[in-house]
Amino acid sequence: MFNSIHQLRGLLLITLLCFITACGSDSGSSEPPVSVYVTNIDLNATHTSFAVGVSQLVEGVATFSDNETRSASSTSSTWSSDNESIATVDYFGVVTGVGEGTTTINALYNGAQDAEGEFVTGIIDITITPAEVVEIQIYSEVNTVALGVDVQYQVFATYSDETNDELDSNDIVWASSNPAVAEIDGLTGIAETLSADETTISVNFQGLQSSSLLTVTNATLVSLTVSPEIPGETSVPAGYTFNFIAEGTYSDDSTGPMTDKVTWLAVNHTILEAIEPKGTFRGLSPGNAGVRATFGTIIDEIPVTVSPEVLLSVDIESDQDSFPIGLRSQLTARGYFSSSINKVITDEDNINWESDNTDFATVDSDGILTAIDKGNVNITLSYTDAEGEFFSDIQQFTISDAELVTATITTVPNDLYLVPGQTHQYIAIGEYTDRSKHILNNQEDIFWSISDLLDNSDSDSAASIHPQTGLITNQFYNGLTRTEQVFVNVTVGGLGGEHDPAYANLGAVQVLSSDNLSFTGTFIQGDVIQLDLTITSEDVNIEDGMSGPENQSFIMLTYDEAESVCQELIYNKHTNYRLPTATELTKLWNDKTADPAVDYEFYTKYNWSVGKNYWTSTTDDSGATYKVIDLGKGGEQISTNMEYNYVSCVRSPVSP
């Protein structure tokens, strides 16, 4: 009994020592030995200066005292920005420009400490420049017109901060592909039609381009129709304005807007006057008058009345009394007159808007309110009529928290390739009215779904995704015959259905990383079709279950075919693939093989098929043959360019 107790104590002591020292093994842990510590965290980004609204991935590298380096990117570090009004940074190191200026991005490395036991932070300065035009769109009211009718073109710009506005710049360049059909004025954007045919009107701005087809017909204008812009509004109080539109009918029964092309006239100039912009009239004194539009010899006219009503009060109108931060909304000024009539007077002269607290909300001269910060704000509308009478109204509005307006998907990494049984957690990031972005995975009304390449919802493919958590699983286990790609979609409270879907590639081969490089495994025959690869000559190897999945056929290529396949490979929207060098592929084998004495670990651990050698782009000393790597047992051999081997394509650097 005594000896048994001593033996038990001895075993417990050995167990305790093993726990403390890990029994001389890291047990699969990525933590460095106690004697090794972090010396430096280096952060880098492809661009350290970019525009408002643009996002840029920042990556980090941790250097240890033994000169080993490890990734400090993504969730390996805790990220922060010194000034979130200039740039924000999410959990994964994605920096988004918010306002102009320079701020410091910090990455507190979570993997290990320095020699003093402190966590180490890497920093990088990011400069945010004004929002840039990222897309332009040409616009005209009509694309088919009769000969002799001019067409007014406009250009609308989308900026990097996702705002839109009409573009007015001296850098705009207009062109017509067929000047004999229509010439376009380089300053005004007005196309003058010269003959019946087709021409493409294009606009270029700083390398961005948009175009529209213009068709000029031989049809002739046969009639005009004048009508009030607000249906039924043919009466206006003296001193106020109302608007009219003109539509033309042509000999081929087509119709088109003519408001900006006709000449507008007031019938009875003592009662009514025509003013700018075209189609606008002001009542001068009570009485009957007419609104007339002419184009050549074609005329139309409607009767109107200028009434004697006088303004009694003004009122601010809005669809809502509360606005989320960041929202811009049009306020309306409405006038109430004698005889119980009322009219929108927002565009009248002498209308003024004012906010009593511009920290909460501003309002411009057109009545557009912009919500800035939480709180209550009083907006004042004031108006002085033609008789010098002053009117005003005050309305209080509440500025509330920013609200979700869209939902987008961020995946880490974007090179999502799932081996059978593997899972991946998707992240939903929502954009709010104040242009801030927040992770939405904890929202109760989030819903995840998948669809196949034909956009069939609830695809019965190899993938399944949890509708609330966004955890996707590759359900292919042993029956995989080809790589399959599916779309991943997410909505939050019904928002987000129009975002660009993420891609999940379901395959039998793991994508492995080493030294900031991303390696694909060799391809199954079905991959050639799925990935749209051009191969003119191939051989196949049927794996035996020891070095690859039993009875699965994997393609083997000559050197030239292998090089071509990697160069043309488009995998999850990436195109920068190539053949690896011998050094790179050997380093991958060394990094991923725990015990060099154990054969085929690349298959048993990572599901890579390794029954044949893999091509590299490295030639031997003679330059006549290429080095190939045995990823099953390790080692380097040589091969002529006409022999058949497995192919791994590599991409650098690893980034979303």
N, C-alpha and C positions, 0 to 999 in steps of 0.2 A: 504493500500500500504506500509506504514511504517513498519507494523508488518511483511508483506511478505518479505521485504528486510532483516529485522533482522533474520527471520527464515532461509532465504537463506544463510546469513552469518554464522549462527550457523551450518547449514549443511555442508558448506564448511570447517569450522573449525574442525568439527568432522571428515570429510573426510581426511583432512590434518593430523590430529593426528593419524588416523588409518593408513595412509600411512607410517608415521614415525615409529609407534610402531607395525605395522602389525596387529593392533587390537587384540593384545594378542595371535595371531596365526602365525605359520610359513608359512601358506598357501602352504604347501607342499614343501617348500624350505629345502634344506639340510644344510643351513648355521646355525652355532650355535648362540645362543643369544650373544648380545654384551658383556655381562659380562663373557662369556666363551672364553678362548683363548688357542692357541696351546702352549704346553710346550716342546714337543720333537717330532722329526721324527726319527724313527728307520728303518734302511734298512737291509734287509736280503736276502741271496741267498743260494740255496742248496749247491753250490760250489763257493768258493771265489778264488780258484786257478784252472785254466784250460788251455788247450792248445791253441795255435794259430789256428784260424779258427773255434773254438768252440763258440757257443752262449749260454748264460745263462740269465735267467730272474731274475732281481732284483725287489723285492717288498718292499713296505714301509707301515708303520703304523704310523698314527698321533695320539699322545696322547694329550688330552685336560685337562684344569685345573680342570674339574669336574671328571677326571679319565676316561672319555669316550674315546674310541678309534675308529678311522675311517681309511679306506684305503687311503694310500698315493701312491698307485701303479698306473701303466699305466698313462693315461692322467690326473690323479689327480695332477701330479707333472710335472715340467719342468726338463728334464734330461740333464746332461752334463758330459763330461769326462775331467779330468785335462790334459791328454796326449793321444790324439787320434792316435798317432803312436804306442801306446801300446794296447789300447782298445777303441772302439767306443760304443756309446749307442744311441738307437733310441728313438722315441717319447714315446714308451711304456715301457721303462726300460729294453730292451733286449740288453745285453752287448755282444760284439763280440771281441774275441782276434785278434789283428793285429800283434803285435810284442812282443818279450820277455820283461818282466819288470813288475813293479807294478805301478798302477795309482789309483787315487781316483775318484769314481763315485758319483756325486752329484744329489740330488733330491730336487728341490725348490718347496715346497708344495703350491698348488694354492688354497686350500680350505679355509684357514683362516690365521690370523696373531697371533703373540705372544702378550704379555701384552703391549709391546711398539708400537704395530701396524706394526711390521716388519714381512715380510714373513720368514718362518723358513726352513732351509735346512738340510737334512739328508745326511750323507756321509757313504761310505763303500769302503774299499780298495780291489782292485781286482788284483791278480797276474796272469800274462800270462806266461805260460811255452812254451818250443819249441813244434812245431807241432808234433802230435803223429800219429802213424799208426792206422787207424780206419778200414781198410779192406785190405785183401790180395787176390790175384788171381793167381792161378797156370797156367802156360802156357807151351805148347810144340808145335812144328811145326806140328806134326802128333799125332794121337791117335790110329792109327792102323798100325802095322809094322809086317814085316816078322820075324820069329824066327832068332835070331842071330844079329839083328840090334839094336844098342843102341839108347836110346831116351834121349835127353837133355831137362831137365825141368828148368824153371825159375820161379821166384816169383816177381810179381809186387805189389807194395804197394800204397794204396790211403791214403793220410795224412789228418789230421783234417783241414788243410788250403786248401784242395781240389786239391793239387798237386799230381802227380803220378810219380813214379820212380821205377826202378828195385831194389829189396831189396837184400842187401848183408850184412848178419849178422851171427855171430856165434850162435845166438839163434834160427836159422831156424832148424826145426826138420822134416826130411823126413821119410816117411814110405810107405811100400807096403803091401796091405791087403793080398796078396798071394805071398810070397817070392819065391815059387816054380816056378811061372810064370815070375816074374821079381824082381830083387833086385835093390835097389836104393842107390847110394853112398851118405852118409850123408854130405859130404863136397862139392861135385861137382854137385849134383842133376842129375847125369847121371844114367838112369835105364838100367840095363843089362838084356836082355830077355833070359830066360832059357827054357821055354816050351810054347807050344801053348795053350792059354786059356785067361781069362780075369783077371785083377787085378786093384785095385783102388790105384792110387798114390796120397798120401795126403801130405800136408805140414802144419805145425803148427808154429805160431810165436806169442809168448806172449798171448796165449789163442785164437788167431784168426786162423781160419782154412779154407783151400780150397782143393778141390780134383778133380781128373780127372780120367776117366775110360780109361785104356790102354788095347787094344786088340792085342794079339800076334797070328799071323796066321802061318800055315805051309807053306805058300807061300815062294818060293825061288827067289832070285834075278836072273834075266835072262839077263839084259842089263843095261848100263849106257848111259846117254846123257849129254854131256858137251856143254854149251852155254855161251856166254858173258853176264854178269850181265846187261850191257846196250846193248840192242839189236843192233847188227851190228858192235859193237866195237871190231874188231879183229886186229886192228893196233894201235900201240902206239909209240910215239917218244922215242928215246933212252934216258934213265934216268928217265922215268915216269912209272906209274903203271896203270894196269887195272885189273878188277875182273871177275871171272867166277863162274858159279854154276853147280852143278851136280844133275841130277834127275835119280832115279832108277825105272825100270819097273820090276814087279814081275810076277811069273807064273800064278797068278789069274787076271792078267791085271791091277792090281792096280799100282799106282805110288806114289813116295814119295821123299822128299828131301834127298840128300846124300852128300851135300857140306861139312859138317863137319865130315863125316864118311869115305870118300875116301882118298887115298893118292895122292897128287898132285905132278906132275913131269914136269919139263921143258925139252922139246925135243930140243937139241942143247944148251948146258949150256953156250956157249960163246955168244949167242945172247940173252938169256932169263934166268931169275932165279925165282924160286918159293919162296915167302916170307910169313910171317904171316900177317894177319890172313889167314886161309885156303881159297884157291881159288884166292889169290892175286899174281900177277906176275909183275916183273919189267923188262923193256927193258934195255939191257946192251949195245948193239951195233947194227947198222943197219944190217938187214938180215932176212931170213925166219926161222921160228922155229915152235914149236908145243906145245900145252897145253894138258897134258894127266892126266886122272883120273883113278885110279885102285882100285878095291875092290876084294881082292882074285885074282881069275883068270879072272875077268871081267874088260875090259878096254874100254875106249873111248878116242878119241883124235881129236882135231880140229887144223887146221893150222892157224898160226898168223904171223904178220909181225911187225918187229921193224923198224921204218922209221928214216931217217936222219934229219928230220925237227928240227929246232932250235926255241927256245922261243923268241918271239919278244916283247910281252907285257902281262900284267895281268890286270884283270878287276874285280871289285866287282859287283856281280849281286844280285838283290833283286826284289821280286814281287811288292814292294811298296817302296816309298821314305818317307813315313810318318808312324809313329807307335804310337798308343795310349799308355799312361802310363800303365805299368804293363805287356805289351805284350812281349813275348819272340819269336824271329824270327831267322830262319837260314839264314845267308848270305852265298853266294857261291863265291868261287874264280875260275875264268875261265882264262885259258891261251890261248893266240893266237900265233900260230906257222907260220913258213914259209909254202909255198904251200897252204895258206888260210885255214888251218885246225885249229880247236879249241877244247879244252877239259877242263872238270871240274878238277881242281887240288886241291880242298879243303883238301883232305886227304893226300897230299904229305908232305914229310918231309920238314922242314925249312919254313913252312908257318907261318906267324905271323900276329896277329890282334891287333889293338890298337885304343882306344877312346881318343880324345883330351879333353873330359870333362865327367868324370865319374859321375858328379852330374846329368847329363842329360841321359846318357846311358852308359852301359858297354858292352864289347864284350869279350867272352872267347876264349880259344885257338882253339876251334872247330868252331869259327865263329858265335856263337849264341849271338845275340844282345838282351839285356834286357833294355826296356824303363823305365826310373826312374822318370824323371821330365820334364816339358815343356821347350822346347828350341831347338836350332839347335846344332848338334854334328857332327864332322868329324870323320869318321872311316877310318883308314889306313890299307891297306893290303900290306905286304911286303913279298918277296920271293927271296931266293938265290938258283940258280939251281946247278946242279952237277959240272958245269964248274966255279962256283964262281961268275956268273953274278947276279947282284942285280936288282930286279924289284919291282915296287910299284904302288899302285893306291889309290886315296883318293876319298871318296864319302861323301857328306853331307846328313844327314837325319834329319827330323823334328820330334820331340817328341810332340805329341798333347795331349789334354785332354783324360782321360780314357773314354773308350766306353763301352756301355752296352753289356754284353755277355749272361746273362740269366735273367729270370724273375721268381720270386718265390712269393708265397702268404703268407702273415702273417695276421692272424685274431686275433682280441682281443674281447672277449676271444676265444680260440680255441674250447671250449665247446659251439658251436653255435647251439642253439635250438630256433627256431622261432615259436611263437604262431600265430594263424591266424591274418593276417593283420600286423604283426610285420615286421620291416625292420632291416637291418644290413649293415653297411658300411665296405666293404672289403678294405684292403690296399695291394697294389702291391709293393714289394720291389725288386729292381733290383740290381744284382751284376755286377760290372764293371771290366774291365781288370786289374785294380790296386787292386782288391779284396775289394774295398769299396762297401758299400750298401746304396742305396738312395731310397726314396719313389717316385714312378712313377705315382701316380694318376693324375698328371696334364699333362702327356704326351698326345699329340694330337693323336698318333697312338696306344693308348691303346685299347684293346678289351676284354671285359668280356663275358663269356658264361657259361651255365650250361649243364650238361649231366646227365642222369640217371645212375643207377648202371650197366647197360649193355653198358655204354659208347655211348649212342645214343645222338648225339649233338642236341641242341635246344629241350631239353626234354619238353614234354607237361605236366609236373608234376605240383605240386602246387606252384612251385617257379618261379619267374621271376627275371631277373637281368638286370639292365641298362647297355648296352654295353660299355658306356663311363665312367660312374661314379663308377660302381661296387656295386651299392646299390641293395641288394637282398631283395625280399619281399615274405613272405609266403602268398599265395593267397587263401589258404583254409580258409573259413569262418565258415560255419555251417555244411558242408558236410564231414568233416574229419572222416574217418573210421580207419585209421592207421597212425602211424608215417612213414614218407618217408624220405629217405636219398638221396641227390644228390651231385654230384661233382661240384666244382666251378673252372673254368679254366680262365687263363688270358694270353694274349700275348701282347707284346709291340714291334711294328715294325716287327712282325713276330717271335720274339724271345719269348721263354718261354713255348712253347707247350709241352716240355718234362718234366716239373716240376711235382712234386707230387701234385695232386689236393687237395684242401681243401674240407671239408665235411660240408654240411648244412643239419641239421635234421629238418624236417618240421612236427610239431606236434600240438596238442591241449593243451599242458600243459607247463606252464612256468617253467624254472629251476630257483630256487630262491637261494639266497646266504645269509648267516648269520654267523657272527663270523668266517670268512675265510673258511666256509663250503659251499659246493654246493649240493643242494637237488633236486632230480627229483620228479615229481609228480607220481601218480599211473598210471598204464598202461592200455591202451585200449586193447581189445582182439587181434586186429591186430598187436600190438606191439610184441606179443609173437613170431609171425612168422618173422617180420621184424628184430627184435633184436636177433633172434635165441636163445630164452630162453627155457630152459628145465623145463617143469612143468608137474607133474604127476597128481596133484589134484588141482582143482580150483573151485571157484564159481564166479558168476558175479553179479554185481549190476547195474540195469538200472536206470540212474539218471532221476530226475523228472523236471529238468529245474530250480529248486530253488537252489539246492546244486551242480549242475553239468549240462552239456549240455543235454537237453531233449532227451530221448530215446537212449542215448549213453550207451554202455555196457562196464563197467570197471571190471577188474579181481580182485578177492579177494583171498587171499592165507592163508594157515595155517602158523604158525610161522616158522616151519622148511623149508617150501617151500619159504617163504619170505626171510629168511636168505640165502638160496641157490641161489635164483635169484639175489640178490644183489652181492653175491660173484662172480657169473659167468658173471655178466653184463659187456659187452664191449660196451661202449657208446662213440662214437666219438674218438675211439682209446684209451680211458682210461679204466683201469681195476680195479682200487683200490676203489671199492664201498663196502659199508656195510650198515647194518641197523643203523639208528640213535638211540641215547639214548633218554630217556624221556626228559632229561634236554635240549638237543639240539633241539628237535622238539618243545618243549614248547617255547624255546627262539625264534625259527623261527616264531611261531604264534604271540608272543608278539611284535617282530620287525615289522612284516608285517601288523598287524591289527591296523588300525588308531583309530577305535572306537570299543572297546570290546562289546559294547551293540548292535552292528549291526551284525546280523548273516550272515554267508556265504560270508564274504568279500574275502576269499581266492578264491572263485569262481568268484565273480563279478569283482574283481580287477585283479586277476592273472590267472583265468581260470583253477584253480585246482578243481578237483571233490572232494567234502568233504562230501558226503552223508553217508559215513561210517568212523569208526575210523581207525587210522593209527598205524601199529605196531611200537614198539620200542624194543630195545635189553635189556631194563631195567626190572628186575624182581621186584615183590613186596617184602615186608619184609619177607614173608614166603618162597620166592624162588620158589613157585609152579606155579605162574601165571606171566604174563607179563603186563607191563603198556602199554596202548594204549592211543593215544591223539585224541581228537575230534577237528579237524581243522575247523569245520564249526561254532561251537558255543564256542569253547574253553573248557578246562577242561581235567582232567585225569581220566581214568577208568582202569579196569583190564580185562584180557582175558586169557582163557586157550590156550595152544599151538595148540589145535585142532580146535579152532574157526577160522572163516574167516574174515579177515580185509584187508583194503587197504595197499599198500606198497609204501613207499618212500625210495629211496636209497641215501646215502650221500657219498660224496668224500671229502677228505681233503689232503693237503691244496688246495685252489682254485689257479690254475696256468694253463698256456697254455699247 
